[in-house]
Amino acid sequence: MRKIIGGMFVSLDGVVQAPGGPTEDPTGGFVQGGWMFPVADEEVGAAIGAFFSRPYDLLLGRRTYDIFAAYWPYADGEEMGKAFTLANKYVLTKGEQPLPWENSHRVRGIDDVTMLKQGDGPDLLIQGSSTIYPALLAAGLLDQLVLYTFPIVLGSGKRLFNDGTSSGTLRLVEHRISSGGTVIATYEPAGAVETGSFGAIESAREEERQAKIRNGTW
């Protein structure tokens, strides 16, 4: 069975929008596109290279596909552009827009992704494409997630995990810190969220607080 492995560039406050350039994704009036490059370093570049060093196909959301299709086929001399063009690109979209980049394939829903995962072929790598993670997590299809967390706070923008994302725990399987302070961490799903308590204290003030919670005045 193929693995589905995601890679995501993220700020300390969870923003994943437009790390690559000012015009990459200005949705919602985002004006800090291209935030990654001033804080990246050679070790980050090496880690990205290692991520794509295995045989792979790509699993992408439609907007990330549009960004890639408008850039990588025209990046003369870029080995990654050549590799992306040769790779099968599975685009998770319900739309009917053309997918003109060579070796591009429309994937209409999570059931199709499940069939892809169960079929033969190399691992499916995700880059960007934050909107497809909730469905993958809910269906238990994500095998690994590599987060490159940069030492920067952006304040606003699209985030990887929003309301509606399925709950769950993750197990850290590998991590390192670059010389510039980027935390490169690999996680694997580790089951449902469990809850507990450090111990309950009985007090009149706690009883009053709980009463306020129940009647909506806290």
Summary of the structure (lengths in Angstrom):
residues: 218
radius of gyration: 20.3
end to end distance: 50.0
largest distance: 71.5
contacts: 588
relative contact order: 0.21
helix: 30%
strand: 23%
